[in-house]
Structure formats: C-alpha cells, structure tokens
Amino acid sequence: MRTVGTVAALGVLVAMPFYLDAFWLQVGAFMMAAIIGAIGLTVLVGTAGQLSLAHAFFLAAGAYGYAFLAGEPGAGSAGTTLAGAGLPTPLAALLAVALAGGAGLAFSPVAGRLNGLYLGVASLGLVFLGQHVLFNARPVTGGFNGRSVPELSVFGFRLTGDEPELVLLGVPFGARERLWYVALACAVAGYVVAGRIVRGRPGRAMRLMRQNPIAAASMGVPLRRYRAGAFVLSAMYAGLAGILIALTARRIVPDYFGLVLSIEYLAMVVIGGLGSVRGAAVGAAFVTGLPLVLSHYGDDIGFLARPGEDGVDAATAVRMLYGAAIVAFVIGSAQQARKAQKARKGTPNAITITMDRARRALPGGARRRLQRQGR
C-alpha cells in the first residue's frame, strides 16, 4: 500500500504543472527546495543528534557559489562591479554543492569534537561570519543589494527559462513549469538517498551515537568520523537547497540568509519529527508554504492585517502557528519519552549487554573472581 501511495503522490506532483498557475508553481519550488534542506538537517540533528544553527550559512554557500560560478563579470546594482567565473551552469551547480560540502568539511573538526548545545553555539558563529562576508565581499555577492542568478541550461535548453519555446499537451512550459520538474527531481533524489542512509548501517550507527555515545564507541563506532560526516552531508543538502532557492527567486540578497532562516529550518525538522525524513518534508512544506499562501491571500482573510498596519499580519500569524506547533510537538515528545522509559524499565541497555558478553568471553577462573568481587 505504501508503494502504491508513493507512486500516486508522484503522479500527482508530475501532473501539477499542467493545472497550476505561476504563483502556485513558485510556491511549490520554494517548498521543494526547503524539503531538501530540511532533510539534510534532520539527518544531522534528528539522527546523529548534532545541534546546528549554521544551516543558513550553507544555504548561502550554495546560492552565492552558484551565482558566482555561473555568472559573468559585469556591472551590478549601485555601481558595484561583479565578478564571475562564467562556467557552464550544470558544472557551476555541482561545484556549488561541493563548495557547501567543503565548508562543512572545514567545520568538521569542530563538529567531530563537540555535540549538543556546545556545537549549536559554535555553529552559530558561522551565521554571523557568513553575514559579514555576504555584505562586504561585494564583487562576489553584490553586497547589500545582492546579485541576479543565471538560469540553469543544458546544451542551450534552459531548464529554468522560457527558451526555447516548449508546449506539451497544449500547455506552454515556461520557466516556472520547468523549474518545478528540476526541483521535484532534486527533492525525490534527496529523499531517497537520505532514506537509505537513515535506514542503513550509517543510520543505525548515528542513532546509537545519539542515544548513547559510550555504547556506540564500545561497539566500534568512530564517533568523530560519523559526527563530521553527518555535518558534511547536511551541508551538501543545504547547498543544493540554496541553489534551488536562488533559481526560484532569481535574485539573492544577504538579508535572507540570516539567523531567522536557520531557526526556521530547525522548526521544520522539529515540527515534522526529529530523525524522520518524511516528517522533515512535511515540516518544510508547512513552514515554507504557509507564509507565502497567507501573504498572497491576506486581503481575503478578514482577521489578518496588511503589512505595516496595526494587528496581526500574515508573517506574524505564521510564526505564531508554527511556534504553537513546536510547543505541541515538544510536549508530545516528552510524554512519549516518559512512556518509553517506563516500558524499558528493567530492560538491559547496550552497555549492560556488552559487559555481559565480555564476562562470558573470559576464562572460567577470571569469571569466578569477578563474581566473588560482585562485578
């Protein structure tokens, strides 16, 4: 049944560009970009147990990396002279993902030695460092006004543009329709890869590392390597998400990639359920899509104020909604944890099982001496 449901959902998503207008296609592209970024973060935070507030930094690395590598040198806004590598756009996209992964790799020595709140505070510094670079490296980023994003094209066919003209079943396929399929392909690939990682041997090792690092180390799990690897993987997912955000927005500015964005992505994985790939996708769709929909239809909703007016506007209402969702999830998780703890009461944990196996492996005389000593 699950396979049938998955195939049906994919069929609906493939058919949507034939029926949706440009606004909904743009909302969908933003949602699928957020889904990719949230999946990478849930592997890091939910599966590996590594708190990170640096997701906005890696999103910016992917977005600006693509804009620079694919862009041509020329004049920008406010008299800024922009630099660009002028590479083919598919190659620029791959290198931008590698750039984000390289940034995660550079931070991996810290990620390998820290965990929990300490890693969260350390990763927070990357956001402030990134903001400083984005505002001041004007030839690369365009400074405060940002820079435009080149369209993605393969052999002259623009995957995110209007040329050449394309009509399928009587429906013109322009930039938004093509971008929908690019984002959908990336989201499906990211979902499948992350699902295999979480369900496979690396996922089991990371879950054990999160639940009991001592037991994981005693069973041969290299903690530093797995912590660093999870951070690099999450950074690469964020880099890909940043590229899709840039292609959808067509222009990127530094203000977007601030601390608020990192908190929003953390809210996505918390709302969807830490460690759940499917939950991260649902949380990303909720946190990303709801503000855009409410802003678009805000005038038709009587209790929402317009931006700049007194009262609760669409952005404030959305923050209140997913703030309440986070509180409800945390309360529910705490109750489930207490129930699970009661159910596990008296059940030997991983350390106890390992020690019992070690005792049984000892020679008879050594085992009797341990019994006399009460160990």
C-alpha positions as CSV (number, residue, x, y, z in Angstrom):
1,M,0.0,0.0,0.0
2,R,2.8,2.4,0.8
3,T,4.4,1.8,-2.6
4,V,1.0,2.5,-4.3
5,G,0.6,5.7,-2.3
6,T,4.1,6.9,-3.2
7,V,3.5,6.3,-6.9
8,A,0.2,8.0,-6.8
9,A,1.7,11.0,-5.0
10,L,4.5,11.2,-7.6
11,G,1.9,11.1,-10.4
12,V,0.0,14.0,-8.9
13,L,3.2,16.0,-8.5
14,V,4.2,15.3,-12.1
15,A,0.8,16.4,-13.4
16,M,0.5,19.6,-11.3
17,P,2.3,22.0,-13.8
18,F,-0.5,21.3,-16.3
19,Y,-3.1,22.7,-13.9
20,L,-1.4,25.2,-11.6
21,D,-0.7,28.9,-12.3
22,A,2.7,30.6,-11.9
23,F,2.1,31.6,-8.2
24,W,1.5,28.0,-7.1
25,L,4.4,26.7,-9.1
26,Q,6.7,29.2,-7.5
27,V,5.4,28.2,-4.0
28,G,5.9,24.6,-4.9
29,A,9.5,25.2,-6.0
30,F,10.3,27.0,-2.7
31,M,8.7,24.2,-0.8
32,M,10.7,21.5,-2.5
33,A,14.0,23.5,-2.0
34,A,13.1,23.7,1.7
35,I,12.3,20.0,1.8
36,I,15.9,19.2,0.6
37,G,17.4,21.5,3.2
38,A,15.2,20.1,6.0
39,I,16.1,16.5,5.1
40,G,19.8,17.3,5.4
41,L,19.2,19.0,8.7
42,T,17.1,16.1,10.2
43,V,19.9,13.6,9.4
44,L,22.3,15.8,11.3
45,V,20.0,16.9,14.2
46,G,17.5,14.1,14.5
47,T,19.5,11.0,13.5
48,A,23.1,12.0,14.6
49,G,22.0,14.2,17.5
50,Q,24.2,17.1,16.5
51,L,22.6,20.5,17.0
52,S,23.4,23.0,14.3
53,L,22.3,26.6,13.8
54,A,24.5,27.1,10.8
55,H,22.1,25.9,8.1
56,A,21.6,29.4,6.7
57,F,25.4,29.7,6.2
58,F,25.5,26.6,4.0
59,L,22.4,27.6,2.1
60,A,24.1,30.9,1.3
61,A,27.3,29.0,0.3
62,G,25.3,27.0,-2.3
63,A,23.2,30.0,-3.6
64,Y,26.1,32.5,-3.9
65,G,28.5,29.8,-5.0
66,Y,26.3,29.0,-8.0
67,A,25.6,32.7,-8.8
68,F,29.3,33.4,-8.8
69,L,30.5,30.3,-10.7
70,A,27.8,30.6,-13.4
71,G,27.7,34.4,-13.6
72,E,29.6,36.6,-16.0
73,P,31.7,39.6,-14.9
74,G,29.8,42.9,-15.3
75,A,28.2,45.8,-13.6
76,G,25.9,45.2,-10.7
77,S,23.5,47.5,-8.9
78,A,24.6,50.6,-7.0
79,G,27.7,50.9,-9.1
80,T,29.2,47.5,-7.9
81,T,31.4,45.6,-10.3
82,L,30.5,41.9,-10.1
83,A,33.0,39.1,-10.7
84,G,32.0,35.7,-12.2
85,A,33.6,32.5,-13.4
86,G,31.3,32.1,-16.4
87,L,31.2,28.3,-16.1
88,P,28.5,26.1,-17.6
89,T,25.6,26.2,-15.3
90,P,25.4,22.4,-14.6
91,L,29.1,22.4,-13.6
92,A,28.6,25.5,-11.6
93,A,25.7,23.8,-9.7
94,L,27.8,20.8,-8.9
95,L,30.7,22.9,-7.8
96,A,28.4,25.0,-5.6
97,V,27.2,21.8,-3.8
98,A,30.8,20.8,-3.4
99,L,31.6,24.2,-2.1
100,A,28.9,23.9,0.6
101,G,30.2,20.4,1.5
102,G,33.7,21.8,1.6
103,A,32.6,24.5,4.1
104,G,31.0,21.7,6.2
105,L,34.3,19.7,5.9
106,A,36.3,22.7,7.1
107,F,34.0,22.9,10.2
108,S,34.0,19.1,10.7
109,P,37.0,19.1,13.2
110,V,34.8,21.2,15.5
111,A,31.7,19.1,14.7
112,G,33.7,15.9,15.5
113,R,34.8,17.1,18.9
114,L,31.6,18.9,20.1
115,N,28.0,17.9,20.5
116,G,24.7,19.2,21.9
117,L,24.5,22.8,23.0
118,Y,28.2,23.4,22.6
119,L,28.1,22.6,18.9
120,G,25.0,24.7,18.5
121,V,26.7,27.8,19.9
122,A,29.9,27.1,17.8
123,S,27.8,26.7,14.6
124,L,26.0,30.0,15.4
125,G,29.3,31.8,14.7
126,L,29.2,30.6,11.1
127,V,25.9,32.5,10.5
128,F,27.4,35.8,11.7
129,L,30.6,35.2,9.8
130,G,28.6,34.5,6.7
131,Q,26.6,37.7,7.1
132,H,29.8,39.7,7.3
133,V,31.2,38.1,4.2
134,L,28.0,38.5,2.2
135,F,27.7,42.2,3.0
136,N,31.3,43.0,2.4
137,A,32.6,40.7,-0.4
138,R,30.8,42.9,-3.0
139,P,32.5,41.7,-6.2
140,V,31.2,38.1,-5.3
141,T,27.9,38.7,-3.6
142,G,26.9,42.2,-4.8
143,G,26.8,43.5,-1.2
144,F,23.5,44.7,0.3
145,N,21.6,44.7,-3.0
146,G,22.6,41.1,-3.8
147,R,23.1,39.8,-7.4
148,S,21.0,38.2,-10.0
149,V,21.1,34.4,-10.6
150,P,21.9,32.9,-14.1
151,E,19.3,30.5,-15.5
152,L,20.2,26.8,-15.5
153,S,20.6,25.4,-19.0
154,V,21.9,22.3,-20.7
155,F,23.2,22.4,-24.3
156,G,21.3,25.6,-24.9
157,F,18.0,24.3,-23.4
158,R,17.0,26.5,-20.4
159,L,15.8,24.3,-17.6
160,T,14.7,27.4,-15.6
161,G,14.0,29.8,-18.5
162,D,11.5,30.3,-21.3
163,E,13.7,29.5,-24.3
164,P,13.4,27.5,-26.5
165,E,9.6,27.6,-26.6
166,L,8.0,24.4,-25.4
167,V,4.4,23.3,-25.5
168,L,3.2,20.0,-24.0
169,L,-0.5,18.8,-24.4
170,G,-1.4,22.4,-25.3
171,V,0.2,23.8,-22.1
172,P,3.1,26.3,-22.6
173,F,6.0,25.2,-20.5
174,G,7.9,28.3,-19.4
175,A,10.4,29.0,-16.6
176,R,8.1,28.1,-13.7
177,E,6.9,24.8,-15.2
178,R,10.5,23.7,-16.0
179,L,11.8,24.7,-12.6
180,W,9.1,22.7,-11.0
181,Y,10.4,19.5,-12.5
182,V,14.0,20.4,-11.7
183,A,13.1,20.9,-8.1
184,L,11.0,17.8,-8.0
185,A,13.8,15.6,-9.4
186,C,16.2,17.0,-6.8
187,A,13.8,16.6,-3.9
188,V,12.9,13.0,-4.9
189,A,16.6,12.1,-5.2
190,G,17.5,13.7,-1.9
191,Y,14.6,12.0,-0.2
192,V,15.6,8.5,-1.5
193,V,19.3,8.9,-0.7
194,A,18.6,10.2,2.9
195,G,16.1,7.4,3.5
196,R,18.6,4.8,2.5
197,I,21.2,6.4,4.8
198,V,18.9,6.6,7.8
199,R,17.6,3.0,7.4
200,G,21.0,1.6,6.6
201,R,24.1,0.9,8.7
202,P,25.2,4.5,8.9
203,G,21.8,5.5,10.2
204,R,21.9,2.8,12.9
205,A,25.3,3.9,14.0
206,M,24.3,7.5,14.2
207,R,21.1,6.7,16.2
208,L,23.2,4.7,18.7
209,M,25.7,7.6,18.8
210,R,22.9,10.0,19.6
211,Q,21.3,7.8,22.3
212,N,24.4,6.5,24.0
213,P,27.9,7.7,22.8
214,I,29.7,5.4,25.2
215,A,27.9,2.3,24.0
216,A,28.5,3.4,20.4
217,A,32.2,3.8,21.0
218,S,32.4,0.5,22.8
219,M,30.9,-1.2,19.7
220,G,33.5,0.3,17.4
221,V,31.6,3.3,16.0
222,P,34.1,6.1,15.2
223,L,32.2,9.0,16.8
224,R,34.3,11.8,15.4
225,R,34.1,10.4,11.8
226,Y,30.4,10.0,11.9
227,R,29.7,13.4,13.5
228,A,31.9,15.1,10.9
229,G,30.4,13.0,8.1
230,A,26.8,13.9,9.1
231,F,27.8,17.6,9.2
232,V,29.3,17.4,5.7
233,L,26.2,15.6,4.3
234,S,23.9,18.1,5.9
235,A,25.9,21.0,4.4
236,M,25.7,19.5,0.9
237,Y,22.0,19.1,1.2
238,A,21.8,22.8,2.3
239,G,24.0,23.8,-0.7
240,L,21.6,22.1,-3.1
241,A,18.6,23.7,-1.4
242,G,20.3,27.1,-1.7
243,I,20.8,26.7,-5.4
244,L,17.1,25.9,-5.9
245,I,16.1,28.9,-3.8
246,A,18.4,31.1,-5.9
247,L,17.0,29.8,-9.2
248,T,13.4,30.3,-7.9
249,A,13.9,33.8,-6.5
250,R,16.2,34.8,-9.5
251,R,17.9,37.3,-7.2
252,I,19.6,36.7,-3.8
253,V,20.3,39.2,-1.1
254,P,22.3,38.7,2.1
255,D,19.4,39.6,4.5
256,Y,17.6,36.4,3.6
257,F,20.4,34.1,4.8
258,G,20.4,35.2,8.5
259,L,19.8,33.6,11.8
260,V,16.0,33.6,11.3
261,L,16.4,31.3,8.4
262,S,18.4,28.8,10.5
263,I,15.7,28.8,13.2
264,E,13.0,28.3,10.6
265,Y,14.8,25.2,9.3
266,L,15.2,23.9,12.8
267,A,11.5,24.4,13.3
268,M,10.8,22.4,10.1
269,V,12.6,19.3,11.5
270,V,11.1,19.7,15.0
271,I,7.6,20.0,13.7
272,G,8.0,17.0,11.4
273,G,9.7,14.9,14.0
274,L,13.4,14.7,14.6
275,G,15.1,11.9,12.6
276,S,12.1,11.4,10.3
277,V,12.9,12.1,6.6
278,R,9.2,12.1,5.8
279,G,8.4,14.3,8.7
280,A,11.1,16.8,7.6
281,A,9.4,17.0,4.2
282,V,6.0,17.7,5.8
283,G,7.5,20.3,8.2
284,A,9.3,22.1,5.4
285,A,6.2,22.3,3.3
286,F,4.2,23.7,6.3
287,V,6.8,26.3,7.4
288,T,7.7,27.4,3.9
289,G,4.3,27.2,2.1
290,L,2.0,28.7,4.7
291,P,3.6,32.2,4.9
292,L,3.5,32.5,1.1
293,V,-0.1,31.4,0.8
294,L,-1.3,33.7,3.7
295,S,0.6,36.6,2.2
296,H,-0.9,36.1,-1.2
297,Y,-4.5,35.7,0.2
298,G,-4.1,38.0,3.2
299,D,-6.5,40.6,1.8
300,D,-9.2,38.0,1.6
301,I,-8.8,36.9,5.2
302,G,-10.6,39.3,7.4
303,F,-8.6,39.0,10.7
304,L,-5.2,39.5,9.1
305,A,-3.8,43.0,8.8
306,R,-1.8,44.3,5.9
307,P,1.9,44.7,6.2
308,G,2.7,47.9,8.1
309,E,-0.7,48.2,9.7
310,D,-1.6,47.5,13.3
311,G,-2.7,44.0,14.1
312,V,-1.5,40.5,13.2
313,D,-0.3,40.3,9.7
314,A,0.4,37.1,7.7
315,A,4.0,36.7,8.7
316,T,3.2,37.1,12.4
317,A,0.3,34.7,12.2
318,V,2.5,32.0,10.6
319,R,5.2,32.4,13.3
320,M,2.6,32.0,16.0
321,L,1.2,28.9,14.2
322,Y,4.5,27.0,13.9
323,G,5.6,28.3,17.3
324,A,2.5,26.6,18.7
325,A,3.2,23.5,16.6
326,I,6.7,23.3,18.1
327,V,5.4,23.6,21.7
328,A,2.8,20.9,21.0
329,F,5.5,18.6,19.5
330,V,7.9,19.0,22.4
331,I,5.2,18.3,24.9
332,G,4.1,15.2,23.0
333,S,7.7,14.0,22.6
334,A,8.3,14.4,26.3
335,Q,5.2,12.3,27.1
336,Q,6.2,9.6,24.6
337,A,9.7,9.6,26.1
338,R,8.3,9.0,29.6
339,K,6.2,6.2,28.4
340,A,9.1,4.6,26.5
341,Q,11.3,4.9,29.6
342,K,8.6,3.1,31.7
343,A,8.4,0.4,29.1
344,R,12.1,-0.1,29.0
345,K,12.4,-0.2,32.8
346,G,14.2,-3.3,33.7
347,T,15.4,-4.0,30.2
348,P,19.2,-4.2,29.9
349,N,20.8,-1.4,27.9
350,A,23.5,-1.6,25.3
351,I,26.3,-1.2,27.9
352,T,24.9,-3.9,30.1
353,I,24.6,-6.3,27.2
354,T,28.2,-5.6,26.1
355,M,29.6,-6.1,29.6
356,D,27.7,-9.5,30.0
357,R,29.1,-10.6,26.7
358,A,32.6,-9.6,27.8
359,R,32.2,-11.6,31.1
360,R,31.1,-14.7,29.2
361,A,34.1,-14.5,27.0
362,L,36.5,-14.5,30.0
363,P,38.2,-17.8,31.1
364,G,36.4,-19.6,33.9
365,G,38.8,-18.6,36.7
366,A,38.7,-14.9,35.8
367,R,34.9,-15.0,35.6
368,R,34.6,-16.6,39.1
369,R,36.9,-13.9,40.5
370,L,34.7,-11.2,39.1
371,Q,31.6,-12.9,40.6
372,R,33.3,-13.1,44.0
373,Q,34.0,-9.3,43.7
374,G,30.4,-8.6,42.9
375,R,31.1,-7.3,39.4
